[in-house]
Amino acid sequence: MTPSSPAVPPSPIGRLSASLRRERERLGLSVSELAKRAGVAKSTLSQLEAGVGNPSLETLWALAVALDVQVTRLIAQPRSHVQIIRAGEGASVVSEQAHYVATLLAVCPSGVQRDLYRLAVEPGTPRRSEPHLPGTIEHVVLCSGRARLGPLAHPVELSAGDYASYSADEAHMFEALEAGTTAVMLIEHT
C-alpha cells in the first residue's frame, strides 16, 4: 500500500475480532471468563478473537448477552459519510436452527426516530431534495432496477439488492436509471 492509497476496510471477521476484544477488555474479563459466561468453548472464543472462524447467530447472541451489548455492536461496519453494502456483501450470520441468514445493514442509534417508504421511480428528471434537519440519515435498499442517489456532490450507483446510507442534512438526489426501479427508503431523524 502506498501512502496515497486508501486503507482497506477490515473484513467482517476482522471487525468481529476487534469488537470482541474491545468489549471483553472494557469489562476486564479474561477469554476464559467470557467463554464461561457466554456458554461457548474457550477455543471458539480464542479463534474468533484471532480473526478465525465463522460464528453462528446463536454464538454471536450468547457473546453479546455476556458482554451486555447489542449484537450489532460486534459486527457493524464503522460509520462513514456514505455507506454502501452491495447485494451479497455485509456482516451476515447463519442460524444453526433454521434456514435463516440475517445481514446487518444499519444499527439504530438510541433516541432516533425512523420513517419507512416504498419508492417507485421511473427514469427522467432526478428527484432533488433540499437538506433535511441536522443529523438526518437516509437508508436505501434498491429492490429492482438501477439508480443513482445520495449527496449531490457524491452520488453513488446502486443495482437491485444493493444498500446505501448517506447524510440527508445536505442536498441530495435520487435518479432512476432503468424503468421499473423500486426501493425501500428509511429516513432516520434524531
GUMAR-47185 format. One record per residue: residue in one letter; x, y, z of N, C-alpha, C in turn. Coordinates in steps of 0.05 Angstrom, whole numbers, plus 5000, padded with zeros to 4 digits. Example, Ala and Ser with C-alpha at 12.3 -4.5 7.8 and 13.67 -1.06 7.14 Angstrom:
a526448865156524649105156526449345156/s525749555142527349795143525850015157/
***
This chain:
m501749765000500050005000501850255000/t501250434982502750684981501550885000/p502951095007501851295025499251425015/s498851444989496451574979494151384974/s494651114977492450934972490650904996/p487950864992486150855015486650595031/a486050615057486250385074484150175067/v484849925068483049705063481349665088/p478649675086477049635109477249345120/p477049315146477249045157474948865147/s475548605145473548405137471548385159/p469148265154467248225176468348075200/i469947865195471147715218473247895232/g474648065217476548245229475148445247/r472848555238471248735255470348595280/l469348345277468348195300470648145319/s472948065309475248015326475948255343/a476148485330476848735344474748815364/s472148775357469948845374469848665399/l470248405395470148225418472348295438/r474748335428477048405445476448675460/r475548875445475049135457472949115479/e470748975474468548955494469348775517/r470848565513471848385534473748545552/e475548695540477448855556476049085571/r473949195559472449405572471249305598/l470449055599469348935624471448815641/g473948805632476148685648475848385650/l474848255630474447965630476747815615/s477347585625479247415611477747265589/v479147145570477846985550476346755563/s477546625583476246405597473646495610/e473646725624471246825638469046895618/l469647025596467647095576466446845564/a468246645557467246395545465346255565/k465946255590464246125611461546275612/r461646535614459146695616457346655591/a458646635568457046605543456246315537/g457546125551456945845546458045745519/v460345865512461745775487464445665495/a465545495478468145385483470345605483/k472245585501474445785502475945785476/s476245555464477645535438476145685416/t473545675417471945815397472346115400/l472146215425472546495430475346585422/s477346425429480146485422480446515392/q479246325377479346335348478046595337/l475646665348474246905339475947155344/e477147165368478847405374481347405357/a482147175346484447165329483647225300/g481047265295480147325268479747075251/v479246845264478846595250476146485258/g474746375239472146245246469846375232/n467546255236465046345224462846285244/p462446465263460546415285457646405276/s456146235289453246225284451846465297/l449446515289447846725301447546685331/e447146435339446746365367449346425383/t451646375372454146435385454546735389/l453846885368454047185370452247295391/w449747185392447847285412448847225440/a449846975444450846895471453147085479/l454947145461457147315468456147605473/a454347705457453247965462451847995489/v450347785496448947795522451047795545/a453047625542455147605563456647875565/l456948015543458348275543456448515548/d453848455550451848665555451948885533/v452048795508451948975485450048855464/q449149015445447548915423449348765404/v448248555391449848405372451048595351/t449448795343450348985322452949125330/r453449165356455849295364458349125358/l457948865356460148685350460748655320/i458748705303459148645274458748885256/a457849105266457149335249459749455237/q459449555212461649695199461849975211/p464250085212464550355222462950545204/r461850755215460250945201461951125184/s461251165159462551345141460451535130/h461451735115459551935104457451805087/v458251635068456451475052457151185055/q455251025062455750735066454250585045/i455650395032454450225011454949935019/i452849775017453149485020451849364995/r453549244979452549124954451148854960/a449448774942448048514945450148304949/g449748124969451647914974453847994993/e454048255001456048345020454748405047/g456348465066455448545092455948335113/a455548415138456048235161453648045163/s453947805154451747605154452347395175/v450247305188450447075207448246875200/v448846625204447046405196446146265222/s443546205223442446065245443145765243/e443645645266444045355267441445205268/q439245355274436645225279434645245256/a435245405235433445435213434945535189/h433645525165434745635141434245935141/y436046075155435646365161438346495161/v438646705145441046865145440247155149/a441547285168440947565174443447735167/t443047935150445248115143444648395154/l446448485172446148745184446648955164/l444749145161445149365143445649625158/a444249665180444649915195443749875224/v445250005242444650005270443050255277/c440950225293439350455301440450575326/p441550815324442550955349440251005368/s440851015394438751075413437651355409/g435151395414433851655412433251735383/v433251545365432851615336430051525328/q428751685312426151615301426451555271/r424851375261425151295233422451295218/d422551375193420251355175421051165152/l419150995143419750795123418050845099/y419250835075417850895050418450685029/r416450615012416950454988416850644965/l418950634948419150824926418750684899/a417350804881417150714853418050954836/v420250914821421551144808422051064779/e421551244760422051204732424251394722/p425651314701427751494690426651764682/g428251964683427452234677428952424694/t427752644700429052854717429552734745/p432052754755432652664782431052804803/r430252674824428952794847431052914864/r431053174867432953324884431553404909/s432953364931431853434958433653644971/e432453834983433954034999434753895025/p436754005039437653885064435353855084/h435353625098433453585119434753695145/l433453655168434453745193437253615199/p438953755214441553645221441353365233/g443153195225443252915235441552715221/t440052805201438252625186439852445168/i439252185168440651985151438451845135/e439051805109437251645092438651375087/h437051155089437950885083436250795059/v437550675039436050585015436950305008/v434950125004435449854993434049854966/l435649824945434449814918433349544913/c430749524907429349274903429449184874/s429149364855429249294827430349534811/g431549474787432549684770435349774779/r435950024771438550144778437950434784/a439550554802439150834809441750964817/r441851234814444051394824442751564846/l444051574869442851714892445051794912/g444251964931446052054952446552354950/p448652444964449252734964449752824936/l448853074929449253174902452153174894/a453953224913456753234907458052964903/h456752754913457952484912455852264909/p454152274888452152064886453451794879/v452151574886453151304880451051154864/e451950954849450150804833449550534846/l447050464848446250214860444750034840/s445049774844443549574829441749424848/a439849274837437949124854439448964876/g438548994901439748854923441749014938/d442749234927444749404940443449584961/y445049664981444249835002446150075004/a445150305010446850545015445550705037/s447250845052446251045071447951295068/y446751525073448151775070446851995086/s448452205092447352435107445352575089/a442952625100440952765085440653055095/d442553145111442553415121444153595102/e444553495078445753655056444053585031/a444253755010442653704986443253424975/h441153274967441553004957439552944935/m439952714922438252654899437752354896/f435752284879435152014872434352014842/e435751854826435151844797434951554788/a432651474777432351204766433951194740/l435450974737436950934712435650724694/e433650584705432150384690429150414696/a427550334677424650334681423950124703/g421950184719421049994739422849984764/t424350194769426150194792424450234818/t424950054837423550074863425550054885/a424950174908426750174930425150194956/v426450134978425450185005427250395017/m426150615027427650825039426850855068/l428850865085428350915114429751175120/i428351365132429551625140429651635170/e432151675180432651695209432751995217/h431252055238431252325249432152315278/t433952505285434752505314433152705329/
***
